[in-house]
């Protein structure tokens, strides 16, 4: 082996060693950011940059090694869900946050390979859709049917999703109540129509 070739191989080995050392540092930073971000998330979901990690190497090399892209995507979508305040049907000004949550959830659902997490995300999407309709006082049957389809989809992905099951049962009860109300109103209108013209002129009500 010539001296030039030996020096070239040594240089390559040095580059590889430096790359691996930097990758190891990035991996540690990424792992720490996930753990610390989860703690901060429990305390304040609204905090920005919860799972941000400063990485030395470009192109997300540490994320690729750890395979945490799906984990991060799930966390960010769940955070957007909480910020949308889906339990609040009275506050105004939540439409932008809910629209952002719907977009984040749809993106995460499309990319999520894990059945349990995918079902959780679909259930969250159904809840946000119901909350959006309720806050806008939308009683359109199609909105209710869409939410029913969403919760059923969550259960198809993971039949053990108890939250989706409870939400589906709740929306079905709402639909049943709406149908009873429509039926009652229809009966009242028919009875009112059948009595039209019975009273004589001037007899009042």
Secondary structure per residue as TSV (DSSP state, phi and psi in degrees):
chain	resnum	aa	ss	phi	psi
A	1	X	-	360.0	129.7
A	2	X	-	-74.1	160.4
A	3	X	H	-64.3	-36.7
A	4	X	H	-64.7	-42.2
A	5	X	H	-67.2	-39.2
A	6	X	H	-61.6	-41.6
A	7	X	H	-65.9	-37.6
A	8	X	H	-64.5	-43.9
A	9	X	H	-64.9	-37.5
A	10	X	H	-65.0	-38.8
A	11	X	H	-65.6	-41.8
A	12	X	H	-63.5	-43.3
A	13	X	H	-62.3	-38.1
A	14	X	H	-65.4	-43.3
A	15	X	H	-61.5	-44.5
A	16	X	H	-63.1	-42.0
A	17	X	H	-63.0	-42.7
A	18	X	H	-64.1	-43.8
A	19	X	H	-59.6	-46.9
A	20	X	H	-64.3	-37.1
A	21	X	H	-65.7	-44.2
A	22	X	H	-65.8	-37.7
A	23	X	H	-63.7	-40.5
A	24	X	H	-62.1	-40.2
A	25	X	H	-64.3	-44.6
A	26	X	H	-63.1	-39.7
A	27	X	H	-62.3	-43.1
A	28	X	H	-62.8	-43.3
A	29	X	H	-61.1	-43.0
A	30	X	H	-65.4	-43.1
A	31	X	H	-63.6	-42.0
A	32	X	H	-64.8	-38.2
A	33	X	H	-66.4	-35.5
A	34	X	H	-65.8	-46.2
A	35	X	H	-66.6	-48.8
A	36	X	H	-69.2	-34.7
A	37	X	H	-64.5	-37.4
A	38	X	H	-65.2	-39.0
A	39	X	H	-65.0	-46.0
A	40	X	H	-67.5	-32.4
A	41	X	H	-62.6	-42.2
A	42	X	H	-63.4	-32.9
A	43	X	H	-82.2	-38.5
A	44	X	-	-154.9	90.8
A	45	X	T	-61.8	-21.0
A	46	X	T	-78.4	-10.4
A	47	X	-	-63.9	137.7
A	48	X	T	-85.3	154.7
A	49	X	T	64.2	34.5
A	50	X	T	-59.8	-41.0
A	51	X	T	-113.5	22.6
A	52	X	-	-73.6	138.5
A	53	X	-	-133.5	134.0
A	54	X	-	-77.1	118.6
A	55	X	-	-113.3	136.4
A	56	X	S	-77.5	-45.6
A	57	X	S	-80.0	147.3
A	58	X	S	-81.4	173.1
A	59	X	T	64.9	22.6
A	60	X	T	60.3	41.7
A	61	X	H	-60.3	-41.2
A	62	X	H	-66.2	-39.9
A	63	X	H	-61.5	-40.0
A	64	X	H	-65.8	-42.0
A	65	X	H	-63.6	-43.7
A	66	X	H	-80.2	-21.0
A	67	X	T	66.2	43.6
A	68	X	-	-105.1	7.7
A	69	X	H	-59.3	-43.2
A	70	X	H	-65.1	-39.5
A	71	X	H	-61.7	-44.5
A	72	X	H	-65.9	-42.5
A	73	X	H	-62.1	-42.1
A	74	X	H	-63.4	-44.9
A	75	X	H	-61.8	-44.6
A	76	X	H	-65.3	-39.4
A	77	X	H	-67.3	-41.5
A	78	X	H	-64.3	-36.5
A	79	X	H	-64.3	-44.7
A	80	X	H	-62.1	-34.8
A	81	X	H	-61.3	-47.0
A	82	X	H	-65.4	-40.5
A	83	X	H	-66.4	-22.6
A	84	X	T	-75.8	-8.6
A	85	X	T	49.6	60.9
A	86	X	T	-65.6	-18.9
A	87	X	T	-80.1	-12.5
A	88	X	-	-96.2	110.5
A	89	X	S	-103.9	4.2
A	90	X	S	-112.4	-31.9
A	91	X	-	-66.3	141.3
A	92	X	S	-93.7	161.1
A	93	X	S	86.8	8.8
A	94	X	-	-93.7	-5.1
A	95	X	H	-57.2	-45.7
A	96	X	H	-61.6	-42.1
A	97	X	H	-65.1	-36.7
A	98	X	H	-73.0	-36.4
A	99	X	H	-64.9	-39.7
A	100	X	H	-66.0	-39.5
A	101	X	H	-64.5	-42.0
A	102	X	H	-61.0	-43.1
A	103	X	H	-63.3	-44.9
A	104	X	H	-64.3	-40.1
A	105	X	H	-67.5	-42.8
A	106	X	H	-62.8	-41.1
A	107	X	H	-64.3	-42.8
A	108	X	H	-67.0	-38.7
A	109	X	H	-61.8	-43.7
A	110	X	H	-63.4	-29.9
A	111	X	H	-102.2	-6.8
A	112	X	-	-80.9	120.0
A	113	X	-	-87.9	-18.8
A	114	X	-	-85.6	125.9
A	115	X	H	-63.7	-42.8
A	116	X	H	-61.5	-49.0
A	117	X	H	-68.5	-37.2
A	118	X	H	-61.2	-43.4
A	119	X	H	-64.3	-39.9
A	120	X	H	-61.5	-42.9
A	121	X	H	-65.4	-41.6
A	122	X	H	-63.8	-41.1
A	123	X	H	-61.2	-43.4
A	124	X	H	-59.9	-41.1
A	125	X	H	-61.2	-42.3
A	126	X	H	-62.1	-40.8
A	127	X	H	-64.7	-43.9
A	128	X	H	-63.0	-39.9
A	129	X	H	-63.3	-43.4
A	130	X	H	-64.3	-43.9
A	131	X	H	-62.9	-40.0
A	132	X	H	-63.1	-43.4
A	133	X	H	-66.8	-41.0
A	134	X	H	-65.7	-41.0
A	135	X	H	-69.0	-25.3
A	136	X	T	-95.7	6.1
A	137	X	T	57.1	38.4
A	138	X	-	-87.5	121.9
A	139	X	-	-116.3	16.6
A	140	X	-	-59.4	132.9
A	141	X	H	-58.9	-33.9
A	142	X	H	-63.6	-33.2
A	143	X	H	-65.6	-43.4
A	144	X	H	-64.3	-43.8
A	145	X	H	-63.0	-37.6
A	146	X	H	-64.7	-41.7
A	147	X	H	-67.1	-36.7
A	148	X	H	-61.4	-44.8
A	149	X	H	-62.2	-37.8
A	150	X	H	-66.0	-45.9
A	151	X	H	-67.6	-35.4
A	152	X	H	-66.7	-36.5
A	153	X	H	-62.1	-42.6
A	154	X	H	-59.8	-38.6
A	155	X	H	-73.9	-30.3
A	156	X	H	-66.2	-38.1
A	157	X	H	-70.3	-41.2
A	158	X	-	-143.7	95.8
A	159	X	T	-60.4	-16.1
A	160	X	T	-89.1	5.4
A	161	X	-	-75.4	97.0
A	162	X	H	-69.5	-32.2
A	163	X	H	-64.0	-44.7
A	164	X	H	-64.5	-38.1
A	165	X	H	-63.8	-45.0
A	166	X	H	-64.7	-41.1
A	167	X	H	-66.3	-39.1
A	168	X	H	-62.5	-45.5
A	169	X	H	-62.3	-38.1
A	170	X	H	-64.7	-46.8
A	171	X	H	-66.5	-35.9
A	172	X	H	-64.3	-36.9
A	173	X	H	-66.4	-40.0
A	174	X	H	-62.0	-43.2
A	175	X	H	-62.6	-42.5
A	176	X	H	-62.6	-40.5
A	177	X	H	-65.5	-40.9
A	178	X	H	-62.5	-39.9
A	179	X	H	-66.2	-39.3
A	180	X	H	-64.6	-40.9
A	181	X	H	-64.2	-42.4
A	182	X	H	-63.2	-41.8
A	183	X	H	-63.4	-41.3
A	184	X	H	-64.8	-43.6
A	185	X	H	-64.7	-39.5
A	186	X	H	-62.7	-40.2
A	187	X	H	-65.8	-40.6
A	188	X	H	-63.7	-40.9
A	189	X	H	-65.0	-41.2
A	190	X	H	-65.1	-40.3
A	191	X	H	-65.6	-40.7
A	192	X	H	-63.7	-38.9
A	193	X	H	-68.1	-35.1
A	194	X	H	-71.1	-20.9
A	195	X	T	-93.2	-6.8
A	196	X	T	-60.5	132.4
A	197	X	T	83.8	2.3
A	198	X	-	-71.5	-42.5
A	199	X	S	-70.2	144.7
A	200	X	-	-78.5	161.1
A	201	X	T	-62.0	132.0
A	202	X	T	86.5	-2.2
A	203	X	-	-80.6	-12.7
A	204	X	-	72.0	-159.5
A	205	X	-	-111.3	360.0
